[in-house]
């Protein structure tokens, strides 16, 4: 009978390196601290993140959100590029709470790996921190779990959690949406973080691409295009929410136009979208062509170049547009609210070809 004690087994022998974990924390401390707002209490390393809400809000309502990056991670593994994935994790959360008018206050990340590689962890978390800083929210905590034997070599998963706050009287619910309202579209930076199961099937199963291919239409390699991070919308939208009566916001994520827009439509209203109102990014035309994907399926899967939709009364559209243009931000009038049964109709552009 073997004597387990005599073998001198350690946690490292089982695949978990505590020293590597501590080293990873040392590599990210400065990046994390750079995101701190005055409301943050304590420092990195506590059992919980502390945040004092203060007296900015009279009747504060906390809005929480959580999400992951999905199968886009497979491309990060494939191309060994990990510095943009962190922004995807942040954006999927802060953009969602923004839709209800909330200012993102703080963020926490959860990173699970098979084998802890400090440099890789640092690259991921530095991307998280940079995105938090751009969004105005503090990265006040997180967890890096080394789970030996659970993930394949080089693979990991990341999820994010955010909390925002909005004045109770200013919560955006969509209840103000009415016939005649105008839909303003803010451009995406590409595919963002949805639809990658279809992207991978088209590009790497059907077309047998490697990712190194350069396409003139894209102006970059396929790998670089597919790993463009999700756009962060708080800095653009929060000043508009503060100044104007925004009736609704729609984050175009999984489900595209057909499944996301109805979430803010009251009974008796439809959304009519003009697909010719903006220039579709080339990656979407290429994906459609390579996979012979029906256009309805494309608009139900991808953002098609519009990552956030703002709904406002017609009389506010010019002022909103002018403020965005003054900030060097592009905006497109992409449709309007009409009578209907909470559906979405897309016309123009490829739908009229």
PEMO-V783862 format. One record per backbone hydrogen bond with DSSP energy under -1.0 kcal/mol. CO is the residue of the C=O (numbers start at 1). NH is the residue of the N-H. E is the energy in kcal/mol with one decimal. If there is no record, write none. Layout:
((CO NH E) (CO NH E))
This chain:
((4 7 -1.1) (5 8 -1.1) (10 14 -1.1) (11 16 -2.3) (12 15 -1.6) (17 21 -1.7) (18 22 -2.3) (19 23 -2.2) (20 24 -2.3) (21 25 -1.9) (22 26 -1.8) (23 27 -1.6) (24 28 -1.0) (25 29 -1.1) (28 32 -2.4) (29 33 -2.7) (30 34 -1.6) (32 35 -1.8) (33 36 -1.4) (37 40 -1.9) (39 52 -2.9) (43 46 -1.0) (50 41 -2.1) (59 168 -2.2) (61 166 -1.9) (63 164 -3.3) (65 162 -3.0) (67 160 -3.1) (70 73 -1.8) (71 74 -1.2) (72 75 -1.2) (72 76 -1.2) (73 77 -2.2) (74 78 -2.3) (75 79 -2.6) (76 81 -1.5) (84 88 -1.4) (85 89 -1.9) (86 90 -2.0) (87 91 -3.1) (88 92 -2.2) (90 94 -2.9) (91 95 -2.1) (93 97 -1.9) (94 98 -1.8) (95 99 -1.1) (97 100 -1.1) (97 102 -1.7) (98 101 -2.8) (100 172 -1.7) (103 165 -1.9) (105 138 -2.6) (106 163 -2.1) (107 140 -1.3) (108 161 -2.4) (109 143 -2.0) (110 159 -2.2) (111 145 -2.9) (112 157 -2.3) (113 147 -3.7) (117 121 -2.5) (118 122 -2.6) (119 123 -2.0) (120 124 -2.2) (121 125 -2.8) (122 126 -2.5) (123 127 -1.4) (124 128 -1.7) (125 129 -2.9) (126 130 -2.5) (127 131 -1.8) (128 132 -2.3) (129 133 -2.6) (130 134 -2.1) (131 135 -1.8) (132 137 -2.1) (138 107 -2.9) (138 140 -1.1) (141 109 -1.1) (143 111 -3.4) (145 113 -3.0) (147 150 -2.1) (152 155 -2.3) (155 114 -1.3) (157 112 -2.6) (159 110 -2.7) (160 67 -1.7) (161 108 -2.6) (162 65 -2.3) (163 105 -2.6) (163 106 -1.7) (164 63 -2.8) (165 103 -2.5) (166 61 -2.3) (167 170 -2.2) (168 171 -1.0) (174 177 -1.3) (178 181 -2.2) (181 337 -2.4) (182 312 -2.2) (183 334 -2.2) (183 335 -1.0) (184 310 -3.1) (185 332 -2.1) (186 307 -1.8) (186 308 -1.4) (195 199 -2.2) (196 200 -2.6) (197 201 -1.6) (198 202 -2.6) (199 203 -2.9) (200 204 -2.2) (200 205 -1.1) (201 206 -2.7) (202 207 -2.2) (203 209 -2.9) (211 223 -2.6) (213 222 -2.3) (215 219 -2.2) (220 215 -1.9) (221 225 -2.0) (222 226 -2.7) (223 227 -1.4) (225 228 -1.3) (233 237 -2.6) (234 238 -2.7) (237 241 -2.6) (238 242 -2.1) (239 243 -1.5) (240 244 -3.0) (244 246 -1.5) (248 311 -2.9) (250 309 -2.5) (251 253 -1.3) (253 256 -2.2) (255 259 -2.0) (256 260 -1.1) (257 261 -1.4) (260 263 -1.2) (261 264 -2.1) (262 265 -1.1) (266 269 -1.4) (268 340 -1.2) (269 342 -2.0) (270 338 -2.3) (271 345 -2.7) (272 336 -1.9) (273 347 -2.9) (274 277 -1.9) (281 284 -1.4) (282 286 -2.4) (283 287 -2.3) (284 288 -2.3) (285 289 -2.3) (286 290 -3.2) (287 291 -2.2) (288 293 -1.4) (294 298 -1.9) (295 299 -2.3) (298 302 -2.9) (299 257 -2.7) (303 306 -2.1) (305 188 -1.7) (307 252 -2.1) (308 186 -3.2) (309 250 -2.5) (310 184 -3.3) (311 247 -2.1) (311 248 -1.3) (312 182 -3.1) (313 316 -1.9) (316 320 -2.4) (317 321 -2.7) (318 322 -2.6) (319 323 -2.1) (320 324 -2.2) (321 325 -2.5) (322 326 -2.1) (323 327 -1.1) (324 329 -2.9) (325 328 -1.6) (332 185 -3.7) (334 274 -3.2) (335 183 -2.5) (336 272 -2.8) (337 180 -3.1) (338 270 -3.6) (343 271 -2.4) (345 273 -3.3) (347 275 -3.5) (348 351 -2.0) (349 352 -1.6))
